[in-house]
Amino acid sequence: MAVALIALNACDGGKTSIAVEETEVKGMIDNPSKKFNSDSAFDFIAKQVAFGYRIPGTKEHKACAEWLYTKLNQFCDTAYFPKGSTTTHEGKNIPVYNLIGSFRPNASRRILLASHWDSRPIADNGPIENQRSPIDGANDGASGVAVLLELARNLDSLPEDVGVDIVFFDAEDLGISEVENSFCLGSQYWAKNPHVPGYTAHFGILLDMVGGEKAKFYWEGNSKNWGSYILSHVWTIAQELGFGSRFITESTAPVIDDHAYVYEGTKIPMIDIIDYHHSSGFPEEWHTVNDNLKNIHKPSLSAVGITLENTLLTPPPSLFY
């Protein structure tokens, strides 16, 4: 908040003055909400990791899917567990479980929140001796899911006639850079087969790798192209809440992530809150065996969770027009 007070001296030797009434410039948030609990979010990450590697087609993957559906069913008004299948770049047929929890499913104005929940089967960004090893995916996948679960656990008030859909995309991390469209198989499937026929939302926010100790979130290139007003709104809220050192209003290169396929298939304006900058790349633990619980930072979870919590309570004004 900024406060301005101006005193003007008259021209008669300073004997009289005109005081301009004190004015206050208010931010977007009158009473910040901080129900988000980073300890709880961390526990949700630990629970996912405890199932084992969440690689589509494995028993660990299915067990985690069933647990996620149980939590969404517990926290949300309605939950969905659609079951599909797709083919990987290696020609393997795999199950696809895109799990959805909805608040006020009949509300006409909707906000989409998403993250992927599967984990990568190879640590191809690490030392050569580990590159064929699967990863825990504590940050790359589980952190975004955990933030959204913790939001859902506490989401007991929304603006009138606003609904929220939380989507956990499957099969995001099976691809290789040499094969186009080999990543994000779950969101590609969902964009063609949404949980509600003809589904749309006013805007969407994707979370990816939001739990690292040094996490910083820039204006990702595709997000700026498709939803600059959402970026500006969310980053302004983050800065008002004191998270300006993490939410940085500087553009970075486009990233092909789940939000790209959602936008391509549905035209829902999507932004990506992702720890990435074109000069430094992804977090150093990305696609390595070090993407584990030891490298999850609770203050990072809080920064993202509290920002989203207040975004839901103070959505962009355009949502109502």
C-alpha positions as CSV (number, residue, x, y, z in Angstrom):
1,M,0.0,0.0,0.0
2,A,1.1,3.5,-0.7
3,V,0.1,6.6,1.2
4,A,0.5,10.1,-0.3
5,L,0.2,13.4,1.6
6,I,0.9,16.7,-0.2
7,A,1.2,20.1,1.4
8,L,1.2,23.2,-0.9
9,N,2.4,26.6,0.3
10,A,0.5,29.6,-1.0
11,C,2.4,32.5,-2.7
12,D,1.9,34.9,0.2
13,G,5.1,34.2,2.1
14,G,4.0,30.8,3.3
15,K,1.4,32.1,5.7
16,T,-1.4,29.9,4.3
17,S,-1.3,26.3,3.0
18,I,-3.6,23.9,1.3
19,A,-3.4,20.3,2.5
20,V,-4.5,17.6,0.0
21,E,-6.5,14.9,1.8
22,E,-4.6,11.8,2.5
23,T,-5.4,9.1,0.0
24,E,-4.7,5.4,0.2
25,V,-3.9,3.2,-2.8
26,K,-5.2,-0.3,-2.0
27,G,-3.9,-3.5,-3.3
28,M,-6.0,-6.3,-4.6
29,I,-6.2,-8.3,-1.4
30,D,-8.0,-6.6,1.6
31,N,-7.7,-9.5,4.0
32,P,-5.1,-12.2,2.9
33,S,-6.1,-15.8,3.5
34,K,-3.4,-18.1,4.8
35,K,-5.1,-21.4,5.5
36,F,-2.5,-23.2,3.3
37,N,-0.4,-25.5,5.5
38,S,3.0,-26.4,4.1
39,D,3.5,-29.3,6.5
40,S,0.3,-30.9,5.2
41,A,1.4,-30.3,1.6
42,F,4.8,-31.9,2.4
43,D,3.0,-34.9,3.8
44,F,1.0,-35.2,0.6
45,I,4.3,-35.3,-1.4
46,A,5.7,-37.9,1.0
47,K,2.6,-40.1,0.6
48,Q,2.8,-40.0,-3.2
49,V,6.5,-40.9,-3.1
50,A,5.8,-43.7,-0.7
51,F,3.8,-45.5,-3.3
52,G,6.9,-46.0,-5.3
53,Y,7.6,-44.9,-8.9
54,R,4.4,-43.7,-10.4
55,I,5.1,-45.0,-13.9
56,P,1.9,-45.6,-16.0
57,G,1.1,-49.3,-16.2
58,T,2.7,-50.3,-12.9
59,K,0.9,-51.4,-9.8
60,E,2.4,-48.5,-7.9
61,H,0.9,-46.1,-10.4
62,K,-2.5,-47.6,-10.0
63,A,-2.3,-47.6,-6.2
64,C,-1.4,-44.0,-6.1
65,A,-4.2,-43.1,-8.6
66,E,-6.7,-44.8,-6.3
67,W,-5.4,-42.8,-3.3
68,L,-5.5,-39.5,-5.2
69,Y,-9.1,-40.2,-6.3
70,T,-10.0,-41.0,-2.6
71,K,-8.6,-37.6,-1.5
72,L,-10.3,-35.7,-4.3
73,N,-13.6,-37.4,-3.4
74,Q,-13.0,-36.5,0.3
75,F,-12.2,-32.8,-0.3
76,C,-14.3,-31.9,-3.4
77,D,-18.0,-31.8,-4.2
78,T,-17.6,-34.2,-7.0
79,A,-14.7,-36.4,-8.2
80,Y,-14.1,-38.2,-11.4
81,F,-11.9,-41.2,-12.2
82,P,-12.0,-41.6,-16.0
83,K,-10.0,-44.5,-17.4
84,G,-8.4,-44.3,-20.8
85,S,-5.4,-45.5,-22.7
86,T,-2.8,-44.2,-25.1
87,T,0.4,-45.2,-26.9
88,T,3.9,-44.0,-25.9
89,H,6.6,-43.0,-28.4
90,E,8.0,-46.6,-28.0
91,G,4.7,-48.1,-29.2
92,K,3.6,-49.3,-25.8
93,N,-0.1,-49.1,-24.8
94,I,-0.5,-47.6,-21.3
95,P,-3.5,-46.8,-19.1
96,V,-4.2,-43.1,-18.6
97,Y,-5.8,-41.9,-15.3
98,N,-6.6,-38.2,-15.4
99,L,-8.1,-37.6,-12.0
100,I,-10.5,-34.7,-11.4
101,G,-12.1,-33.0,-8.4
102,S,-14.7,-30.3,-8.8
103,F,-16.2,-27.6,-6.5
104,R,-19.6,-26.3,-7.5
105,P,-19.7,-28.5,-10.7
106,N,-22.8,-26.6,-11.9
107,A,-21.4,-23.1,-11.6
108,S,-21.1,-21.3,-14.9
109,R,-17.8,-19.5,-14.2
110,R,-15.0,-22.0,-13.8
111,I,-11.3,-22.0,-13.0
112,L,-9.1,-24.9,-13.9
113,L,-6.1,-25.9,-11.7
114,A,-3.8,-28.7,-12.8
115,S,-0.6,-30.6,-12.3
116,H,0.8,-33.9,-13.5
117,W,1.1,-36.8,-11.0
118,D,3.1,-39.5,-12.8
119,S,6.9,-39.8,-12.4
120,R,9.6,-40.2,-15.0
121,P,11.0,-43.7,-15.6
122,I,14.6,-42.6,-16.4
123,A,17.0,-40.1,-14.7
124,D,18.4,-39.1,-18.1
125,N,19.6,-35.7,-16.9
126,G,21.9,-37.2,-14.2
127,P,25.2,-39.0,-14.2
128,I,25.5,-41.7,-16.8
129,E,25.5,-44.5,-14.2
130,N,22.0,-43.4,-13.1
131,Q,20.4,-42.5,-16.3
132,R,18.4,-45.7,-16.7
133,S,17.1,-45.4,-13.1
134,P,13.5,-44.2,-12.4
135,I,13.0,-41.1,-10.2
136,D,10.9,-40.3,-7.2
137,G,9.4,-37.2,-8.8
138,A,9.0,-35.4,-5.5
139,N,9.2,-32.0,-7.1
140,D,8.5,-32.9,-10.8
141,G,4.9,-34.0,-10.4
142,A,4.2,-34.6,-6.7
143,S,4.8,-31.0,-5.5
144,G,2.1,-29.5,-7.7
145,V,-0.3,-32.2,-6.8
146,A,0.4,-31.7,-3.1
147,V,-0.3,-28.0,-3.3
148,L,-3.6,-28.6,-5.1
149,L,-4.6,-31.2,-2.6
150,E,-3.9,-28.9,0.3
151,L,-5.9,-26.1,-1.4
152,A,-8.8,-28.5,-1.9
153,R,-8.6,-29.5,1.8
154,N,-9.2,-25.9,2.9
155,L,-11.4,-24.6,0.0
156,D,-14.6,-23.7,1.9
157,S,-15.4,-20.4,0.3
158,L,-15.4,-19.1,-3.3
159,P,-16.9,-16.0,-4.9
160,E,-20.6,-16.5,-5.8
161,D,-21.2,-18.6,-8.9
162,V,-17.5,-19.6,-9.3
163,G,-16.5,-23.3,-9.6
164,V,-13.1,-24.9,-9.5
165,D,-11.9,-28.0,-11.2
166,I,-8.6,-29.7,-10.1
167,V,-7.1,-32.0,-12.7
168,F,-4.2,-34.3,-12.1
169,F,-2.8,-35.2,-15.5
170,D,-1.3,-38.6,-16.1
171,A,1.6,-39.7,-18.4
172,E,3.3,-36.3,-18.6
173,D,6.8,-37.5,-18.2
174,L,7.3,-40.5,-20.5
175,G,8.6,-38.7,-23.5
176,I,12.0,-37.8,-25.1
177,S,12.9,-34.5,-26.6
178,E,13.7,-36.1,-30.0
179,V,10.1,-37.2,-30.5
180,E,7.5,-34.5,-31.0
181,N,4.4,-34.8,-28.7
182,S,5.8,-37.7,-26.8
183,F,5.4,-35.8,-23.5
184,C,2.1,-34.8,-21.9
185,L,0.2,-37.8,-23.1
186,G,-2.4,-37.4,-20.3
187,S,-3.3,-33.8,-21.1
188,Q,-3.4,-34.6,-24.8
189,Y,-5.9,-37.3,-24.0
190,W,-7.9,-35.1,-21.7
191,A,-8.1,-32.2,-24.2
192,K,-9.9,-34.7,-26.6
193,N,-11.8,-36.5,-23.9
194,P,-12.6,-34.1,-21.0
195,H,-14.4,-35.4,-17.9
196,V,-17.5,-33.3,-18.9
197,P,-18.4,-33.1,-22.6
198,G,-17.7,-29.7,-24.0
199,Y,-15.9,-28.6,-20.8
200,T,-14.6,-25.1,-20.7
201,A,-13.2,-22.7,-18.1
202,H,-12.6,-19.0,-17.9
203,F,-8.9,-19.7,-17.3
204,G,-6.5,-22.3,-16.0
205,I,-3.3,-22.5,-14.0
206,L,-0.8,-25.4,-14.3
207,L,1.7,-26.1,-11.5
208,D,5.0,-27.9,-12.3
209,M,8.1,-28.2,-10.1
210,V,6.9,-25.8,-7.4
211,G,8.7,-27.3,-4.4
212,G,12.4,-26.7,-4.9
213,E,14.5,-24.6,-2.4
214,K,15.6,-22.1,-5.0
215,A,12.3,-22.1,-7.0
216,K,11.7,-19.0,-9.0
217,F,8.7,-18.4,-11.2
218,Y,8.9,-16.3,-14.3
219,W,6.4,-15.3,-17.0
220,E,6.7,-18.4,-19.2
221,G,6.5,-17.6,-22.9
222,N,3.4,-19.5,-23.9
223,S,1.5,-18.3,-20.8
224,K,2.3,-14.7,-21.7
225,N,0.9,-15.3,-25.2
226,W,-2.3,-17.0,-24.1
227,G,-3.1,-15.5,-20.7
228,S,-1.1,-12.3,-20.0
229,Y,-3.9,-10.9,-17.9
230,I,-3.9,-14.0,-15.7
231,L,-0.1,-13.8,-15.3
232,S,-0.3,-10.2,-14.3
233,H,-3.1,-10.8,-11.8
234,V,-1.5,-13.9,-10.1
235,W,2.0,-12.3,-9.9
236,T,0.6,-9.1,-8.5
237,I,-1.1,-11.1,-5.8
238,A,2.1,-13.0,-5.1
239,Q,4.0,-9.8,-4.7
240,E,1.4,-8.3,-2.4
241,L,1.7,-11.3,-0.2
242,G,5.5,-10.9,0.0
243,F,6.6,-13.5,-2.5
244,G,8.1,-11.1,-5.0
245,S,11.5,-12.8,-4.7
246,R,10.0,-15.9,-6.2
247,F,7.3,-14.6,-8.6
248,I,9.4,-12.5,-10.9
249,T,7.8,-10.3,-13.7
250,E,10.3,-11.2,-16.3
251,S,9.5,-13.2,-19.4
252,T,11.3,-16.4,-20.2
253,A,11.2,-18.8,-23.2
254,P,8.1,-20.9,-24.0
255,V,7.9,-24.4,-22.4
256,I,5.9,-27.2,-23.9
257,D,4.0,-28.5,-20.9
258,D,0.5,-29.8,-20.2
259,H,-1.0,-26.3,-20.5
260,A,0.1,-26.2,-24.1
261,Y,-2.1,-29.2,-25.0
262,V,-5.0,-27.9,-23.0
263,Y,-4.9,-24.6,-24.8
264,E,-4.5,-26.3,-28.1
265,G,-7.5,-28.6,-27.6
266,T,-9.9,-26.3,-25.7
267,K,-8.7,-22.7,-26.1
268,I,-8.9,-22.3,-22.4
269,P,-6.3,-19.5,-21.6
270,M,-3.7,-21.4,-19.5
271,I,-0.6,-20.2,-17.6
272,D,2.2,-22.3,-16.1
273,I,3.7,-21.7,-12.7
274,I,7.0,-23.5,-13.3
275,D,10.5,-23.3,-12.0
276,Y,12.3,-22.5,-15.2
277,H,14.3,-19.8,-16.8
278,H,15.9,-20.0,-20.3
279,S,19.3,-18.9,-19.0
280,S,19.5,-21.4,-16.1
281,G,17.1,-24.1,-17.2
282,F,15.1,-26.3,-14.9
283,P,16.1,-27.1,-11.3
284,E,19.4,-29.0,-11.0
285,E,17.5,-32.0,-9.6
286,W,15.3,-32.2,-12.7
287,H,15.2,-35.7,-14.2
288,T,17.8,-37.0,-11.8
289,V,17.6,-39.4,-8.9
290,N,18.0,-36.4,-6.6
291,D,14.4,-35.3,-7.3
292,N,13.4,-36.6,-3.9
293,L,12.0,-35.4,-0.6
294,K,15.4,-34.1,0.6
295,N,15.1,-31.3,-2.0
296,I,11.6,-30.2,-1.2
297,H,11.4,-26.8,0.5
298,K,8.3,-25.9,2.5
299,P,8.6,-22.1,2.0
300,S,8.4,-22.7,-1.7
301,L,5.2,-24.7,-1.3
302,S,3.8,-22.0,0.9
303,A,4.6,-19.3,-1.6
304,V,2.7,-21.0,-4.4
305,G,-0.1,-22.4,-2.2
306,I,-0.9,-19.1,-0.5
307,T,-0.8,-17.2,-3.8
308,L,-3.2,-19.6,-5.4
309,E,-5.5,-19.6,-2.3
310,N,-5.8,-15.8,-2.6
311,T,-6.2,-16.0,-6.4
312,L,-9.2,-18.2,-6.0
313,L,-10.7,-15.7,-3.5
314,T,-9.8,-12.7,-5.7
315,P,-10.0,-13.9,-9.3
316,P,-9.4,-11.5,-12.2
317,P,-12.3,-9.1,-12.6
318,S,-12.8,-10.3,-16.2
319,L,-14.2,-13.6,-14.7
320,F,-17.4,-11.7,-13.9
321,Y,-17.9,-10.0,-17.3
